[in-house]
Amino acid sequence: MEESKVQRSKCLVRCGWLLAIILYIAQAFVFIMFLYEYSTTGSKFYWIGAAIYLGFAIVVFVVLCISKGYAETGKQIWLVWAFWFAYILLYAISVIVVFVQVSHKLKKSETYGPNFLKSTLCIAPALLVLVLQLVITPAFRKDVLSLSLVAALNLFDGIEMLEIVLMQNEREDFDLDESVKKSIIAFACFSFLITSLGLARNKFDKDKETEERKERKERQERKERQERKERKGVCLGLSEIFLTNVPFLALRIYVWADCGYEASIFIAKNVISLVIGLVNFGIACKCFTCQ
């Protein structure tokens, strides 16, 4: 009975995996086609890229067949984070190559244009939300969903930064310095990696609520040790927030002032993320506790 409570509909799971496979293949194909269409070394990148994306898919498929179930233990969930980081590393490398090699050649009127590239970039956040729901046990579905949505929002933040680079192809009066362009690409890809590494900070426990009740009754020493762990987690989270939001905020303000590109929504997102991070840090360190 207990096992049945944590099972999803097999039909929905199969449809979910089918959708994930289609999205993954579509993203890999489009990235490779951009290089094939616009790069002088297109054929070389085509076969190398195809081999890497295919090899990663085969490894994931083999691991899923061996595991025969959801990731439930800490080690299994760590393996999920490791595979996601490997995917996002491949994604970041693809973004760097595409934006350095061909982004300046894209025209809005063509099939493989800026809008098509932006749509392809947005597949990564969709895969994050979808795949985590498919591979991690349904017992953690609420925590996983909230976690994946926050991480997906951070990925969209980086994608929106890359849109600034593509804006040069759509507006004649919009011209970025080469150094600013490279900084945007570098920080966007860095944020993808930091966000993915940040997922590993999250731990799931089936008996989390029960353990929390027991901890209240245990000795003060154990309680303090737990608080130190929480403060460490908050500090790591604050570092993650600063490493992504501060560079994005500075670059957006610069581009807004220099080129007239308005990004008020994501500027507000960066500011709010920084404020929330500082508040959580203050609460964890008891800076806001009244005596």
N, C-alpha and C positions, 0 to 999 in steps of 0.2 A: 504493500500500500504506500509506504513512504517513498519507494522508488518511482511509483507512478506519478507522484505529485511533482516530480522534477523533470518530467518528460514533456517535450513539445510534440505537436502534431508532426508525424513523419512526412506528411504531404507538404506542410509549410516549410519544414527544414530542407526538403529536397528542392522546393521552389527557391528558397533563399540561397542555397548553394549554386543553383543554376544561374540565378541573377548575379551572384558574386563572380562566378566564372566568366560570364558574359562581360561584366564591367571590367574585370582584370584584362581579358583578351582585347577588349576595345581600347583600353588605355595604352596597353603595350603596342598595339598595332598603330595607333595614331601617332604616338611618340616616334616610332620607327619611321613611319611614312613622312613625317615632317623632315626628318634628316635625309630620307631618300629623295624627297622632292627638291629640297633647297640646298643641301650641303654638297660640296664638291667631292667629299669622301663618303657620299651617301651609301654606296653599296657595301663599303667596309663596315660602317656603323649598323647597317641593316642586319647583316648576318651575326655580328657580335651581339647586338641588342636582342635579336630574336633568340639566340642561344641562351643568353643570361635569363631572360624572362621565362623561357620554356623550362630551363633547368630549375629555377626557383619554384615554378608551379609543380614540377614533378616531385621535388623534395617535400613540399607541403602535402601533396596527395599521398605520398608514401607514409608520412608521419600520421596523417589522419586515418589511414587504413590500419596502421599498427595500433593506434590508441583506442579505436573502436568505442568512442564515447565522448562525453564532455570533459573539459578540463575542470577538475574539482579541487585538487590539492594545491598547496602553495607552489610545489615544483612544476606541476602541469601548467599552472597559470603563468609562472615565470617563462615557461617555454613559449606560451602564446605571445608574451611581450617581446621575447627574443625574435620570433618570426615576424611580428609586426615591425620591429625595428629594422630587420633585414629588408623587408619590403620598402619601408620608407627611405632607407638608405639608397636602394635602387631607384626609387622615385626621385629623390633629391639629385642623384647623379644625372638622371634623364633630364630633369629640369635645367640643370646647369648646362649640359651639352646643347639642348635645344635652344635655350635663351642666348647662349654665347654664339652658337653657330648660325641660327636662322631667324631669331626673333625680329631682327631689323629688316628682314626681307619680306615679311608677311604683309599681305594686302587684304583689306577688308572685303574686297569683291571676289576673292578667290575662295575655293572650297576649303583648302587648308589655310585658313586665315586666323586672325587674332581671336575671334569669338569661338572658333572651333577648338583652339588651343586652351582657352579659358574653361570651356566645358569639360575638356579632357582632364585638366588639373583638378576640377571639382569632383572627380570620381573617387579620389583618395579619401576625403571625409566620409563619403557615402559607404565606401568599403569598410572603414573603421567601425562605424555604427553597426553595419550589417554583420560583419564577420565576428565581432566580439559577442554579439547575441547568439551566433550560431555555434561558437566553439566553447564558451564558458557556460557552466551548468546553469539551468534556469533558476536554481535556488538563489543566485546572486543577480537576477535579471534587473531589478530596480537599481541596485548600485552600479552595475555595469552600464546600464542605459544612461544614467546621469553622468557617469565618468566619461563615456564615449562621446556624449553630446558636447561636454565642455572641451574635450580634446579636438573634436571636429570643428568647433567654433574657432579654436586657435589655428587649426590648419587653414580654415577659410580666411583668417586674418593674414596669414602668409601669402595665400593666393591673391588676395586683394592687393598686397604690396607688389606682386609681380605684374598685376594689371597696369600699374603705373608705367612700367617699362613698355608694355604693349601700346599704351596710349600714344606713344610717339608715332605709331603707324597710322593713327586715326585723326590726329590734329596737327596741322602744319605749324601752328604757333607753339607747339609743345616740344621742347628740346632739352633733354637731360645731359648733363656732363657725363662723360664716360666713367669717371670715378664714382659718381652717384649711382649710375646704372649698375655697376659691378657690386657696389655696397648693398643695393636693394636685393639683388640676386643672392648674394652671400648670406645676408641676414635672414632672408626668407627661407632658404634651405637650412640654415642653422636652426631656425625656429621649428621646422618640421622635425629635426632630429631631437631637439630639446623636449618638445612636446611628447614625442614617442618614448624617450627615456623616462620622462616624468610618469608615464603609466606604471612603471615598475615600482613606484613608491606606494601604490595601492595594494593592500592586502585584504583578502577575503577569508572569513571564517564562518562556517555554518552555525557555530554555537556562540557567535559574537555577543548576543544579548545575554545569554546565560553567563558567559565569562565576565561580562561587565557587572552583573549583579554580585558575583562572587568576589570581584575585586574590591567592592565597597566594604566587604567584611574582612579583608586581609590586612596585614600589617602596613604601617605607614611607609616603610621602606620600599615595599613593592609598588605602592601608589606613586611614590616619588620617581621610581625607576621608569614607570609607565609614562609619567609626565615628561621626563627627559626625552623619551623616545618620540613623544608627540611634538615636543618643541623642535627636535631634530628634523622631523618630517615637515613641519611648518617652515623651518628655515630653508630646507631644500626646495619646497614649493615656492617660497618667496624669491629664491635665487632664479628659479625657472621663470617666474613672472617678470622679474627685472631683466633677465637676459633676452627676453623676447619683446616685451612691451616698450621698454625704454628706447632701444634702437628704432623700432617701428614708429614710435611717437616722434622722435627727433627727425627721422627721414620724412615723415608725412608733413610735419610742420615746415620743413625746409622746402619740399616740393610745392606745397601750397603757397608759400611766400614767393618762391622763385619762378614757378611756372603756372600758378593759378589753378592747380589741380586740387579740387575740394574733396576732402575725405573726412568730413566732420563726424560721420557715424562711427568709423573705425578709430578716429582720434578719441572720441568719447569712450569707445570700448577699451582702448589702451589705458586711458586715465582711470576708468572705473576698475579695471583689473588691478592696477597699481594700488589704488585706495583699498580695495578688498584685501589684497595681499598684506598691506601694512596693518590693517585692522586685525586680521587673523594672527599676524605675528605678535601684535601687541597683546591680544587676548591670551595667546599661548605663553607669552613671557610674563603675564600678569601685570602688564603696564597700565591697564585700564581698571585695575581693581581698587575699589575705594576701601580704605581702612576705617 
